[in-house]
Each structure stands twice: as structure tokens, then as C-alpha cells.
Amino acid sequence: MTQAMNGTWKMISSENFDAYMKALGVNAFVRKMISLAKPKVVIKINDTDFLYQSVSSLKKIETKCKLGEEFQEDIPDGNKCKVCKILKYAI
């Protein structure tokens, strides 16, 4: 299943992302700018690692982690957020 996620994807739409960013404390201006972007998303998963890249005209965001381990991620406003484990079987 995880190998099927590997590739480059174009975001067409997202649901409740503004509410998610608001809950993280991202200010209204930044949320509006991010909601206008339709990034290209790159996902690479292997037996131990997860890589996620979101590339738009506004910003490039990259997340790398080991599957099954907690990690810190930079959120859109530049703050850090603790992320729960990304489990191989959940992807």
C-alpha cells in the first residue's frame, strides 16, 4: 500500500485545512495566503523513512521522518509542532 503513495501529486482541493491551521495558531493573513496556493506534493516512502515535500510559488515545505517515531515539524507560520508517529500501515 505505501508504495502506491510514492510519486508527485498536484493538490486540487483540501477540506478543513483553514480550521486546522487556526487551531495551530496560524494568523489569518498567513492562512489566507496558504489557502490560495495549490502546491505540488512529493511523497516518498520506503521500509523505514517518510518524505513529504509541498512546493508552491509561496514556499517549499519538506518533512522527513522515520516511520514509527515522533518528530518535530515546522508549521506554515514558522513555529514547530510535535507530530505523532507516522505508521507504515496507516498510510
PyMOL Python script that loads the backbone (N, CA, C, O; Angstrom):
from pymol import cmd

cmd.read_pdbstr("""\
ATOM      1  N   MET A   1       0.816  -1.201   0.000  1.00  0.00           N
ATOM      2  CA  MET A   1       0.000   0.000   0.000  1.00  0.00           C
ATOM      3  C   MET A   1       0.859   1.265   0.000  1.00  0.00           C
ATOM      4  O   MET A   1       0.555   2.214  -0.723  1.00  0.00           O
ATOM      5  N   THR A   2       1.923   1.291   0.798  1.00  0.00           N
ATOM      6  CA  THR A   2       2.714   2.509   0.894  1.00  0.00           C
ATOM      7  C   THR A   2       3.393   2.862  -0.421  1.00  0.00           C
ATOM      8  O   THR A   2       3.534   4.044  -0.736  1.00  0.00           O
ATOM      9  N   GLN A   3       3.813   1.877  -1.191  1.00  0.00           N
ATOM     10  CA  GLN A   3       4.475   2.154  -2.458  1.00  0.00           C
ATOM     11  C   GLN A   3       3.531   2.866  -3.430  1.00  0.00           C
ATOM     12  O   GLN A   3       3.985   3.638  -4.275  1.00  0.00           O
ATOM     13  N   ALA A   4       2.241   2.618  -3.320  1.00  0.00           N
ATOM     14  CA  ALA A   4       1.266   3.273  -4.196  1.00  0.00           C
ATOM     15  C   ALA A   4       1.187   4.770  -3.938  1.00  0.00           C
ATOM     16  O   ALA A   4       0.745   5.515  -4.812  1.00  0.00           O
ATOM     17  N   MET A   5       1.603   5.232  -2.765  1.00  0.00           N
ATOM     18  CA  MET A   5       1.582   6.662  -2.438  1.00  0.00           C
ATOM     19  C   MET A   5       2.779   7.397  -3.018  1.00  0.00           C
ATOM     20  O   MET A   5       2.731   8.617  -3.173  1.00  0.00           O
ATOM     21  N   ASN A   6       3.851   6.684  -3.344  1.00  0.00           N
ATOM     22  CA  ASN A   6       5.047   7.327  -3.872  1.00  0.00           C
ATOM     23  C   ASN A   6       4.738   8.025  -5.186  1.00  0.00           C
ATOM     24  O   ASN A   6       4.066   7.473  -6.058  1.00  0.00           O
ATOM     25  N   GLY A   7       5.240   9.249  -5.312  1.00  0.00           N
ATOM     26  CA  GLY A   7       5.055   9.964  -6.561  1.00  0.00           C
ATOM     27  C   GLY A   7       4.894  11.453  -6.344  1.00  0.00           C
ATOM     28  O   GLY A   7       5.065  11.960  -5.235  1.00  0.00           O
ATOM     29  N   THR A   8       4.562  12.145  -7.422  1.00  0.00           N
ATOM     30  CA  THR A   8       4.328  13.581  -7.396  1.00  0.00           C
ATOM     31  C   THR A   8       2.847  13.816  -7.658  1.00  0.00           C
ATOM     32  O   THR A   8       2.275  13.283  -8.609  1.00  0.00           O
ATOM     33  N   TRP A   9       2.245  14.613  -6.808  1.00  0.00           N
ATOM     34  CA  TRP A   9       0.806  14.850  -6.847  1.00  0.00           C
ATOM     35  C   TRP A   9       0.527  16.342  -6.918  1.00  0.00           C
ATOM     36  O   TRP A   9       1.293  17.144  -6.384  1.00  0.00           O
ATOM     37  N   LYS A  10      -0.554  16.716  -7.566  1.00  0.00           N
ATOM     38  CA  LYS A  10      -0.988  18.112  -7.617  1.00  0.00           C
ATOM     39  C   LYS A  10      -2.236  18.249  -6.759  1.00  0.00           C
ATOM     40  O   LYS A  10      -3.220  17.535  -6.949  1.00  0.00           O
ATOM     41  N   MET A  11      -2.179  19.187  -5.803  1.00  0.00           N
ATOM     42  CA  MET A  11      -3.326  19.399  -4.939  1.00  0.00           C
ATOM     43  C   MET A  11      -4.444  20.079  -5.721  1.00  0.00           C
ATOM     44  O   MET A  11      -4.232  21.113  -6.355  1.00  0.00           O
ATOM     45  N   ILE A  12      -5.604  19.502  -5.671  1.00  0.00           N
ATOM     46  CA  ILE A  12      -6.771  20.074  -6.325  1.00  0.00           C
ATOM     47  C   ILE A  12      -7.618  20.821  -5.304  1.00  0.00           C
ATOM     48  O   ILE A  12      -8.096  21.924  -5.570  1.00  0.00           O
ATOM     49  N   SER A  13      -7.802  20.213  -4.133  1.00  0.00           N
ATOM     50  CA  SER A  13      -8.576  20.865  -3.072  1.00  0.00           C
ATOM     51  C   SER A  13      -8.173  20.272  -1.726  1.00  0.00           C
ATOM     52  O   SER A  13      -7.529  19.225  -1.655  1.00  0.00           O
ATOM     53  N   SER A  14      -8.564  20.958  -0.673  1.00  0.00           N
ATOM     54  CA  SER A  14      -8.367  20.443   0.686  1.00  0.00           C
ATOM     55  C   SER A  14      -9.576  20.850   1.517  1.00  0.00           C
ATOM     56  O   SER A  14     -10.213  21.871   1.258  1.00  0.00           O
ATOM     57  N   GLU A  15      -9.872  20.050   2.501  1.00  0.00           N
ATOM     58  CA  GLU A  15     -11.038  20.307   3.341  1.00  0.00           C
ATOM     59  C   GLU A  15     -10.602  20.549   4.774  1.00  0.00           C
ATOM     60  O   GLU A  15      -9.771  19.816   5.311  1.00  0.00           O
ATOM     61  N   ASN A  16     -11.159  21.570   5.385  1.00  0.00           N
ATOM     62  CA  ASN A  16     -10.927  21.915   6.795  1.00  0.00           C
ATOM     63  C   ASN A  16      -9.479  22.288   7.114  1.00  0.00           C
ATOM     64  O   ASN A  16      -9.088  22.273   8.281  1.00  0.00           O
ATOM     65  N   PHE A  17      -8.681  22.620   6.109  1.00  0.00           N
ATOM     66  CA  PHE A  17      -7.288  22.972   6.367  1.00  0.00           C
ATOM     67  C   PHE A  17      -7.194  24.308   7.089  1.00  0.00           C
ATOM     68  O   PHE A  17      -6.324  24.494   7.941  1.00  0.00           O
ATOM     69  N   ASP A  18      -8.083  25.240   6.755  1.00  0.00           N
ATOM     70  CA  ASP A  18      -8.084  26.531   7.444  1.00  0.00           C
ATOM     71  C   ASP A  18      -8.360  26.343   8.935  1.00  0.00           C
ATOM     72  O   ASP A  18      -7.698  26.958   9.771  1.00  0.00           O
ATOM     73  N   ALA A  19      -9.325  25.501   9.268  1.00  0.00           N
ATOM     74  CA  ALA A  19      -9.640  25.239  10.680  1.00  0.00           C
ATOM     75  C   ALA A  19      -8.447  24.584  11.382  1.00  0.00           C
ATOM     76  O   ALA A  19      -8.160  24.892  12.539  1.00  0.00           O
ATOM     77  N   TYR A  20      -7.757  23.686  10.686  1.00  0.00           N
ATOM     78  CA  TYR A  20      -6.570  23.033  11.236  1.00  0.00           C
ATOM     79  C   TYR A  20      -5.488  24.068  11.530  1.00  0.00           C
ATOM     80  O   TYR A  20      -4.909  24.070  12.616  1.00  0.00           O
ATOM     81  N   MET A  21      -5.212  24.957  10.559  1.00  0.00           N
ATOM     82  CA  MET A  21      -4.187  25.980  10.755  1.00  0.00           C
ATOM     83  C   MET A  21      -4.580  26.944  11.881  1.00  0.00           C
ATOM     84  O   MET A  21      -3.735  27.363  12.672  1.00  0.00           O
ATOM     85  N   LYS A  22      -5.868  27.289  11.945  1.00  0.00           N
ATOM     86  CA  LYS A  22      -6.350  28.173  13.007  1.00  0.00           C
ATOM     87  C   LYS A  22      -6.124  27.533  14.370  1.00  0.00           C
ATOM     88  O   LYS A  22      -5.704  28.210  15.308  1.00  0.00           O
ATOM     89  N   ALA A  23      -6.396  26.235  14.491  1.00  0.00           N
ATOM     90  CA  ALA A  23      -6.186  25.521  15.749  1.00  0.00           C
ATOM     91  C   ALA A  23      -4.705  25.499  16.140  1.00  0.00           C
ATOM     92  O   ALA A  23      -4.373  25.460  17.325  1.00  0.00           O
ATOM     93  N   LEU A  24      -3.816  25.525  15.137  1.00  0.00           N
ATOM     94  CA  LEU A  24      -2.373  25.571  15.410  1.00  0.00           C
ATOM     95  C   LEU A  24      -1.899  26.974  15.767  1.00  0.00           C
ATOM     96  O   LEU A  24      -0.756  27.153  16.189  1.00  0.00           O
ATOM     97  N   GLY A  25      -2.778  27.982  15.600  1.00  0.00           N
ATOM     98  CA  GLY A  25      -2.417  29.352  15.936  1.00  0.00           C
ATOM     99  C   GLY A  25      -1.856  30.158  14.782  1.00  0.00           C
ATOM    100  O   GLY A  25      -1.272  31.219  15.005  1.00  0.00           O
ATOM    101  N   VAL A  26      -2.015  29.683  13.549  1.00  0.00           N
ATOM    102  CA  VAL A  26      -1.535  30.412  12.372  1.00  0.00           C
ATOM    103  C   VAL A  26      -2.444  31.623  12.158  1.00  0.00           C
ATOM    104  O   VAL A  26      -3.668  31.493  12.160  1.00  0.00           O
ATOM    105  N   ASN A  27      -1.839  32.807  11.972  1.00  0.00           N
ATOM    106  CA  ASN A  27      -2.652  34.019  11.857  1.00  0.00           C
ATOM    107  C   ASN A  27      -3.457  34.042  10.556  1.00  0.00           C
ATOM    108  O   ASN A  27      -3.152  33.313   9.612  1.00  0.00           O
ATOM    109  N   ALA A  28      -4.485  34.886  10.520  1.00  0.00           N
ATOM    110  CA  ALA A  28      -5.450  34.921   9.418  1.00  0.00           C
ATOM    111  C   ALA A  28      -4.798  35.241   8.076  1.00  0.00           C
ATOM    112  O   ALA A  28      -5.150  34.631   7.066  1.00  0.00           O
ATOM    113  N   PHE A  29      -3.858  36.181   8.043  1.00  0.00           N
ATOM    114  CA  PHE A  29      -3.214  36.552   6.780  1.00  0.00           C
ATOM    115  C   PHE A  29      -2.442  35.372   6.195  1.00  0.00           C
ATOM    116  O   PHE A  29      -2.555  35.079   5.005  1.00  0.00           O
ATOM    117  N   VAL A  30      -1.668  34.704   7.024  1.00  0.00           N
ATOM    118  CA  VAL A  30      -0.882  33.549   6.561  1.00  0.00           C
ATOM    119  C   VAL A  30      -1.817  32.434   6.107  1.00  0.00           C
ATOM    120  O   VAL A  30      -1.569  31.797   5.084  1.00  0.00           O
ATOM    121  N   ARG A  31      -2.893  32.193   6.859  1.00  0.00           N
ATOM    122  CA  ARG A  31      -3.862  31.155   6.468  1.00  0.00           C
ATOM    123  C   ARG A  31      -4.449  31.464   5.095  1.00  0.00           C
ATOM    124  O   ARG A  31      -4.600  30.558   4.275  1.00  0.00           O
ATOM    125  N   LYS A  32      -4.781  32.725   4.830  1.00  0.00           N
ATOM    126  CA  LYS A  32      -5.359  33.111   3.543  1.00  0.00           C
ATOM    127  C   LYS A  32      -4.364  32.879   2.411  1.00  0.00           C
ATOM    128  O   LYS A  32      -4.727  32.348   1.362  1.00  0.00           O
ATOM    129  N   MET A  33      -3.115  33.274   2.622  1.00  0.00           N
ATOM    130  CA  MET A  33      -2.089  33.083   1.586  1.00  0.00           C
ATOM    131  C   MET A  33      -1.889  31.597   1.291  1.00  0.00           C
ATOM    132  O   MET A  33      -1.770  31.202   0.131  1.00  0.00           O
ATOM    133  N   ILE A  34      -1.852  30.782   2.336  1.00  0.00           N
ATOM    134  CA  ILE A  34      -1.643  29.344   2.156  1.00  0.00           C
ATOM    135  C   ILE A  34      -2.832  28.715   1.451  1.00  0.00           C
ATOM    136  O   ILE A  34      -2.664  27.812   0.631  1.00  0.00           O
ATOM    137  N   SER A  35      -4.040  29.189   1.765  1.00  0.00           N
ATOM    138  CA  SER A  35      -5.226  28.599   1.147  1.00  0.00           C
ATOM    139  C   SER A  35      -5.304  28.882  -0.353  1.00  0.00           C
ATOM    140  O   SER A  35      -5.971  28.150  -1.084  1.00  0.00           O
ATOM    141  N   LEU A  36      -4.633  29.934  -0.818  1.00  0.00           N
ATOM    142  CA  LEU A  36      -4.625  30.259  -2.245  1.00  0.00           C
ATOM    143  C   LEU A  36      -3.644  29.387  -3.036  1.00  0.00           C
ATOM    144  O   LEU A  36      -3.789  29.224  -4.248  1.00  0.00           O
ATOM    145  N   ALA A  37      -2.663  28.839  -2.355  1.00  0.00           N
ATOM    146  CA  ALA A  37      -1.643  28.031  -3.027  1.00  0.00           C
ATOM    147  C   ALA A  37      -2.191  26.637  -3.342  1.00  0.00           C
ATOM    148  O   ALA A  37      -2.920  26.049  -2.544  1.00  0.00           O
ATOM    149  N   LYS A  38      -1.838  26.137  -4.480  1.00  0.00           N
ATOM    150  CA  LYS A  38      -2.158  24.759  -4.871  1.00  0.00           C
ATOM    151  C   LYS A  38      -0.821  24.063  -5.135  1.00  0.00           C
ATOM    152  O   LYS A  38      -0.364  23.995  -6.276  1.00  0.00           O
ATOM    153  N   PRO A  39      -0.209  23.556  -4.087  1.00  0.00           N
ATOM    154  CA  PRO A  39       1.152  23.033  -4.225  1.00  0.00           C
ATOM    155  C   PRO A  39       1.243  21.707  -4.963  1.00  0.00           C
ATOM    156  O   PRO A  39       0.277  20.956  -5.097  1.00  0.00           O
ATOM    157  N   LYS A  40       2.446  21.465  -5.429  1.00  0.00           N
ATOM    158  CA  LYS A  40       2.821  20.148  -5.935  1.00  0.00           C
ATOM    159  C   LYS A  40       3.322  19.384  -4.717  1.00  0.00           C
ATOM    160  O   LYS A  40       4.118  19.909  -3.939  1.00  0.00           O
ATOM    161  N   VAL A  41       2.866  18.160  -4.549  1.00  0.00           N
ATOM    162  CA  VAL A  41       3.231  17.355  -3.386  1.00  0.00           C
ATOM    163  C   VAL A  41       4.029  16.138  -3.846  1.00  0.00           C
ATOM    164  O   VAL A  41       3.613  15.413  -4.750  1.00  0.00           O
ATOM    165  N   VAL A  42       5.172  15.927  -3.216  1.00  0.00           N
ATOM    166  CA  VAL A  42       6.016  14.771  -3.500  1.00  0.00           C
ATOM    167  C   VAL A  42       6.016  13.891  -2.256  1.00  0.00           C
ATOM    168  O   VAL A  42       6.277  14.371  -1.153  1.00  0.00           O
ATOM    169  N   ILE A  43       5.723  12.599  -2.431  1.00  0.00           N
ATOM    170  CA  ILE A  43       5.727  11.644  -1.334  1.00  0.00           C
ATOM    171  C   ILE A  43       6.661  10.498  -1.691  1.00  0.00           C
ATOM    172  O   ILE A  43       6.566   9.913  -2.770  1.00  0.00           O
ATOM    173  N   LYS A  44       7.571  10.185  -0.762  1.00  0.00           N
ATOM    174  CA  LYS A  44       8.474   9.045  -0.934  1.00  0.00           C
ATOM    175  C   LYS A  44       8.467   8.254   0.363  1.00  0.00           C
ATOM    176  O   LYS A  44       8.795   8.790   1.422  1.00  0.00           O
ATOM    177  N   ILE A  45       8.100   6.997   0.285  1.00  0.00           N
ATOM    178  CA  ILE A  45       8.043   6.125   1.451  1.00  0.00           C
ATOM    179  C   ILE A  45       8.807   4.847   1.120  1.00  0.00           C
ATOM    180  O   ILE A  45       8.625   4.255   0.056  1.00  0.00           O
ATOM    181  N   ASN A  46       9.665   4.435   2.053  1.00  0.00           N
ATOM    182  CA  ASN A  46      10.286   3.121   1.913  1.00  0.00           C
ATOM    183  C   ASN A  46      10.076   2.363   3.220  1.00  0.00           C
ATOM    184  O   ASN A  46       9.206   2.741   4.004  1.00  0.00           O
ATOM    185  N   ASP A  47      10.827   1.332   3.473  1.00  0.00           N
ATOM    186  CA  ASP A  47      10.606   0.496   4.658  1.00  0.00           C
ATOM    187  C   ASP A  47      10.805   1.234   5.983  1.00  0.00           C
ATOM    188  O   ASP A  47      10.202   0.863   6.990  1.00  0.00           O
ATOM    189  N   THR A  48      11.643   2.275   5.996  1.00  0.00           N
ATOM    190  CA  THR A  48      11.951   2.946   7.267  1.00  0.00           C
ATOM    191  C   THR A  48      11.712   4.452   7.265  1.00  0.00           C
ATOM    192  O   THR A  48      11.615   5.055   8.333  1.00  0.00           O
ATOM    193  N   ASP A  49      11.616   5.076   6.086  1.00  0.00           N
ATOM    194  CA  ASP A  49      11.580   6.534   6.009  1.00  0.00           C
ATOM    195  C   ASP A  49      10.345   7.064   5.286  1.00  0.00           C
ATOM    196  O   ASP A  49       9.766   6.404   4.424  1.00  0.00           O
ATOM    197  N   PHE A  50       9.962   8.293   5.674  1.00  0.00           N
ATOM    198  CA  PHE A  50       8.849   9.009   5.058  1.00  0.00           C
ATOM    199  C   PHE A  50       9.357  10.390   4.668  1.00  0.00           C
ATOM    200  O   PHE A  50       9.950  11.085   5.493  1.00  0.00           O
ATOM    201  N   LEU A  51       9.132  10.798   3.415  1.00  0.00           N
ATOM    202  CA  LEU A  51       9.491  12.131   2.939  1.00  0.00           C
ATOM    203  C   LEU A  51       8.263  12.749   2.309  1.00  0.00           C
ATOM    204  O   LEU A  51       7.594  12.130   1.481  1.00  0.00           O
ATOM    205  N   TYR A  52       7.971  13.986   2.712  1.00  0.00           N
ATOM    206  CA  TYR A  52       6.841  14.737   2.165  1.00  0.00           C
ATOM    207  C   TYR A  52       7.358  16.119   1.797  1.00  0.00           C
ATOM    208  O   TYR A  52       7.939  16.807   2.636  1.00  0.00           O
ATOM    209  N   GLN A  53       7.153  16.530   0.552  1.00  0.00           N
ATOM    210  CA  GLN A  53       7.512  17.873   0.110  1.00  0.00           C
ATOM    211  C   GLN A  53       6.270  18.539  -0.472  1.00  0.00           C
ATOM    212  O   GLN A  53       5.527  17.935  -1.246  1.00  0.00           O
ATOM    213  N   SER A  54       6.062  19.787  -0.087  1.00  0.00           N
ATOM    214  CA  SER A  54       4.988  20.600  -0.645  1.00  0.00           C
ATOM    215  C   SER A  54       5.649  21.825  -1.264  1.00  0.00           C
ATOM    216  O   SER A  54       6.272  22.622  -0.563  1.00  0.00           O
ATOM    217  N   VAL A  55       5.512  21.972  -2.574  1.00  0.00           N
ATOM    218  CA  VAL A  55       6.192  23.050  -3.282  1.00  0.00           C
ATOM    219  C   VAL A  55       5.149  23.925  -3.972  1.00  0.00           C
ATOM    220  O   VAL A  55       4.369  23.453  -4.799  1.00  0.00           O
ATOM    221  N   SER A  56       5.151  25.218  -3.612  1.00  0.00           N
ATOM    222  CA  SER A  56       4.256  26.174  -4.261  1.00  0.00           C
ATOM    223  C   SER A  56       5.050  27.426  -4.586  1.00  0.00           C
ATOM    224  O   SER A  56       6.239  27.511  -4.281  1.00  0.00           O
ATOM    225  N   SER A  57       4.396  28.393  -5.201  1.00  0.00           N
ATOM    226  CA  SER A  57       5.078  29.646  -5.510  1.00  0.00           C
ATOM    227  C   SER A  57       5.391  30.430  -4.243  1.00  0.00           C
ATOM    228  O   SER A  57       6.230  31.331  -4.265  1.00  0.00           O
ATOM    229  N   LEU A  58       4.726  30.099  -3.135  1.00  0.00           N
ATOM    230  CA  LEU A  58       4.952  30.802  -1.874  1.00  0.00           C
ATOM    231  C   LEU A  58       6.097  30.215  -1.056  1.00  0.00           C
ATOM    232  O   LEU A  58       6.887  30.951  -0.465  1.00  0.00           O
ATOM    233  N   LYS A  59       6.182  28.887  -1.026  1.00  0.00           N
ATOM    234  CA  LYS A  59       7.124  28.262  -0.112  1.00  0.00           C
ATOM    235  C   LYS A  59       7.310  26.787  -0.439  1.00  0.00           C
ATOM    236  O   LYS A  59       6.439  26.143  -1.024  1.00  0.00           O
ATOM    237  N   LYS A  60       8.470  26.269  -0.046  1.00  0.00           N
ATOM    238  CA  LYS A  60       8.715  24.829  -0.122  1.00  0.00           C
ATOM    239  C   LYS A  60       8.781  24.301   1.314  1.00  0.00           C
ATOM    240  O   LYS A  60       9.554  24.799   2.132  1.00  0.00           O
ATOM    241  N   ILE A  61       7.978  23.308   1.602  1.00  0.00           N
ATOM    242  CA  ILE A  61       7.964  22.688   2.922  1.00  0.00           C
ATOM    243  C   ILE A  61       8.391  21.241   2.741  1.00  0.00           C
ATOM    244  O   ILE A  61       7.890  20.539   1.862  1.00  0.00           O
ATOM    245  N   GLU A  62       9.323  20.799   3.583  1.00  0.00           N
ATOM    246  CA  GLU A  62       9.795  19.423   3.498  1.00  0.00           C
ATOM    247  C   GLU A  62       9.757  18.786   4.878  1.00  0.00           C
ATOM    248  O   GLU A  62      10.226  19.365   5.857  1.00  0.00           O
ATOM    249  N   THR A  63       9.200  17.605   4.939  1.00  0.00           N
ATOM    250  CA  THR A  63       9.141  16.841   6.178  1.00  0.00           C
ATOM    251  C   THR A  63       9.794  15.492   5.934  1.00  0.00           C
ATOM    252  O   THR A  63       9.435  14.775   5.000  1.00  0.00           O
ATOM    253  N   LYS A  64      10.753  15.155   6.780  1.00  0.00           N
ATOM    254  CA  LYS A  64      11.402  13.845   6.734  1.00  0.00           C
ATOM    255  C   LYS A  64      11.299  13.241   8.120  1.00  0.00           C
ATOM    256  O   LYS A  64      11.488  13.927   9.124  1.00  0.00           O
ATOM    257  N   CYS A  65      11.001  11.969   8.168  1.00  0.00           N
ATOM    258  CA  CYS A  65      10.982  11.301   9.469  1.00  0.00           C
ATOM    259  C   CYS A  65      11.165   9.807   9.274  1.00  0.00           C
ATOM    260  O   CYS A  65      11.083   9.284   8.162  1.00  0.00           O
ATOM    261  N   LYS A  66      11.412   9.145  10.380  1.00  0.00           N
ATOM    262  CA  LYS A  66      11.465   7.687  10.414  1.00  0.00           C
ATOM    263  C   LYS A  66      10.067   7.189  10.722  1.00  0.00           C
ATOM    264  O   LYS A  66       9.399   7.719  11.609  1.00  0.00           O
ATOM    265  N   LEU A  67       9.624   6.186  10.006  1.00  0.00           N
ATOM    266  CA  LEU A  67       8.309   5.610  10.281  1.00  0.00           C
ATOM    267  C   LEU A  67       8.272   5.072  11.703  1.00  0.00           C
ATOM    268  O   LEU A  67       9.203   4.401  12.149  1.00  0.00           O
ATOM    269  N   GLY A  68       7.188   5.370  12.411  1.00  0.00           N
ATOM    270  CA  GLY A  68       7.010   4.868  13.763  1.00  0.00           C
ATOM    271  C   GLY A  68       7.654   5.701  14.857  1.00  0.00           C
ATOM    272  O   GLY A  68       7.614   5.306  16.022  1.00  0.00           O
ATOM    273  N   GLU A  69       8.257   6.860  14.517  1.00  0.00           N
ATOM    274  CA  GLU A  69       8.889   7.717  15.518  1.00  0.00           C
ATOM    275  C   GLU A  69       8.224   9.086  15.539  1.00  0.00           C
ATOM    276  O   GLU A  69       7.821   9.594  14.493  1.00  0.00           O
ATOM    277  N   GLU A  70       8.105   9.696  16.738  1.00  0.00           N
ATOM    278  CA  GLU A  70       7.616  11.062  16.843  1.00  0.00           C
ATOM    279  C   GLU A  70       8.688  12.001  16.300  1.00  0.00           C
ATOM    280  O   GLU A  70       9.877  11.681  16.328  1.00  0.00           O
ATOM    281  N   PHE A  71       8.255  13.175  15.800  1.00  0.00           N
ATOM    282  CA  PHE A  71       9.212  14.140  15.287  1.00  0.00           C
ATOM    283  C   PHE A  71       8.631  15.540  15.386  1.00  0.00           C
ATOM    284  O   PHE A  71       7.434  15.704  15.619  1.00  0.00           O
ATOM    285  N   GLN A  72       9.478  16.549  15.209  1.00  0.00           N
ATOM    286  CA  GLN A  72       9.027  17.934  15.206  1.00  0.00           C
ATOM    287  C   GLN A  72       8.960  18.418  13.768  1.00  0.00           C
ATOM    288  O   GLN A  72       9.810  18.080  12.944  1.00  0.00           O
ATOM    289  N   GLU A  73       7.940  19.212  13.478  1.00  0.00           N
ATOM    290  CA  GLU A  73       7.744  19.723  12.129  1.00  0.00           C
ATOM    291  C   GLU A  73       7.559  21.221  12.190  1.00  0.00           C
ATOM    292  O   GLU A  73       6.949  21.734  13.128  1.00  0.00           O
ATOM    293  N   ASP A  74       8.079  21.935  11.198  1.00  0.00           N
ATOM    294  CA  ASP A  74       7.807  23.356  11.069  1.00  0.00           C
ATOM    295  C   ASP A  74       6.427  23.512  10.456  1.00  0.00           C
ATOM    296  O   ASP A  74       6.140  22.936   9.406  1.00  0.00           O
ATOM    297  N   ILE A  75       5.566  24.295  11.113  1.00  0.00           N
ATOM    298  CA  ILE A  75       4.239  24.537  10.559  1.00  0.00           C
ATOM    299  C   ILE A  75       4.289  25.794   9.705  1.00  0.00           C
ATOM    300  O   ILE A  75       5.282  26.518   9.759  1.00  0.00           O
ATOM    301  N   PRO A  76       3.244  26.084   8.910  1.00  0.00           N
ATOM    302  CA  PRO A  76       3.306  27.160   7.925  1.00  0.00           C
ATOM    303  C   PRO A  76       3.732  28.535   8.431  1.00  0.00           C
ATOM    304  O   PRO A  76       4.274  29.320   7.652  1.00  0.00           O
ATOM    305  N   ASP A  77       3.508  28.855   9.704  1.00  0.00           N
ATOM    306  CA  ASP A  77       3.905  30.181  10.189  1.00  0.00           C
ATOM    307  C   ASP A  77       5.312  30.198  10.780  1.00  0.00           C
ATOM    308  O   ASP A  77       5.727  31.208  11.348  1.00  0.00           O
ATOM    309  N   GLY A  78       6.053  29.092  10.655  1.00  0.00           N
ATOM    310  CA  GLY A  78       7.427  29.040  11.128  1.00  0.00           C
ATOM    311  C   GLY A  78       7.595  28.442  12.512  1.00  0.00           C
ATOM    312  O   GLY A  78       8.725  28.189  12.930  1.00  0.00           O
ATOM    313  N   ASN A  79       6.519  28.211  13.231  1.00  0.00           N
ATOM    314  CA  ASN A  79       6.605  27.573  14.546  1.00  0.00           C
ATOM    315  C   ASN A  79       6.839  26.080  14.387  1.00  0.00           C
ATOM    316  O   ASN A  79       6.735  25.535  13.288  1.00  0.00           O
ATOM    317  N   LYS A  80       7.158  25.423  15.502  1.00  0.00           N
ATOM    318  CA  LYS A  80       7.373  23.974  15.480  1.00  0.00           C
ATOM    319  C   LYS A  80       6.199  23.273  16.134  1.00  0.00           C
ATOM    320  O   LYS A  80       5.566  23.807  17.045  1.00  0.00           O
ATOM    321  N   CYS A  81       5.917  22.074  15.659  1.00  0.00           N
ATOM    322  CA  CYS A  81       4.789  21.297  16.149  1.00  0.00           C
ATOM    323  C   CYS A  81       5.258  19.854  16.327  1.00  0.00           C
ATOM    324  O   CYS A  81       5.915  19.301  15.444  1.00  0.00           O
ATOM    325  N   LYS A  82       4.924  19.241  17.465  1.00  0.00           N
ATOM    326  CA  LYS A  82       5.257  17.837  17.691  1.00  0.00           C
ATOM    327  C   LYS A  82       4.233  16.984  16.959  1.00  0.00           C
ATOM    328  O   LYS A  82       3.027  17.178  17.115  1.00  0.00           O
ATOM    329  N   VAL A  83       4.714  16.046  16.166  1.00  0.00           N
ATOM    330  CA  VAL A  83       3.842  15.202  15.349  1.00  0.00           C
ATOM    331  C   VAL A  83       3.890  13.775  15.878  1.00  0.00           C
ATOM    332  O   VAL A  83       4.956  13.257  16.211  1.00  0.00           O
ATOM    333  N   CYS A  84       2.734  13.156  15.950  1.00  0.00           N
ATOM    334  CA  CYS A  84       2.655  11.761  16.378  1.00  0.00           C
ATOM    335  C   CYS A  84       3.350  10.879  15.348  1.00  0.00           C
ATOM    336  O   CYS A  84       3.706  11.333  14.261  1.00  0.00           O
ATOM    337  N   LYS A  85       3.527   9.666  15.693  1.00  0.00           N
ATOM    338  CA  LYS A  85       4.207   8.709  14.820  1.00  0.00           C
ATOM    339  C   LYS A  85       3.441   8.508  13.513  1.00  0.00           C
ATOM    340  O   LYS A  85       2.213   8.418  13.511  1.00  0.00           O
ATOM    341  N   ILE A  86       4.168   8.440  12.421  1.00  0.00           N
ATOM    342  CA  ILE A  86       3.602   8.060  11.139  1.00  0.00           C
ATOM    343  C   ILE A  86       3.859   6.577  11.001  1.00  0.00           C
ATOM    344  O   ILE A  86       5.002   6.134  10.890  1.00  0.00           O
ATOM    345  N   LEU A  87       2.790   5.825  11.011  1.00  0.00           N
ATOM    346  CA  LEU A  87       2.909   4.375  10.974  1.00  0.00           C
ATOM    347  C   LEU A  87       2.766   3.865   9.560  1.00  0.00           C
ATOM    348  O   LEU A  87       1.892   4.311   8.816  1.00  0.00           O
ATOM    349  N   LYS A  88       3.606   2.950   9.195  1.00  0.00           N
ATOM    350  CA  LYS A  88       3.618   2.417   7.838  1.00  0.00           C
ATOM    351  C   LYS A  88       2.260   1.854   7.446  1.00  0.00           C
ATOM    352  O   LYS A  88       1.820   2.059   6.315  1.00  0.00           O
ATOM    353  N   TYR A  89       1.588   1.155   8.343  1.00  0.00           N
ATOM    354  CA  TYR A  89       0.315   0.537   7.991  1.00  0.00           C
ATOM    355  C   TYR A  89      -0.835   1.531   7.936  1.00  0.00           C
ATOM    356  O   TYR A  89      -1.908   1.207   7.426  1.00  0.00           O
ATOM    357  N   ALA A  90      -0.622   2.762   8.464  1.00  0.00           N
ATOM    358  CA  ALA A  90      -1.690   3.763   8.459  1.00  0.00           C
ATOM    359  C   ALA A  90      -1.677   4.597   7.192  1.00  0.00           C
ATOM    360  O   ALA A  90      -2.602   5.374   6.956  1.00  0.00           O
ATOM    361  N   ILE A  91      -0.653   4.452   6.380  1.00  0.00           N
ATOM    362  CA  ILE A  91      -0.530   5.289   5.176  1.00  0.00           C
ATOM    363  C   ILE A  91      -1.083   4.535   3.990  1.00  0.00           C
ATOM    364  O   ILE A  91      -1.080   5.053   2.873  1.00  0.00           O
TER     365      ILE A  91
END
""", "prot")
cmd.dss("prot")
cmd.show_as("cartoon", "prot")
cmd.util.cbc("prot")
cmd.orient("prot")
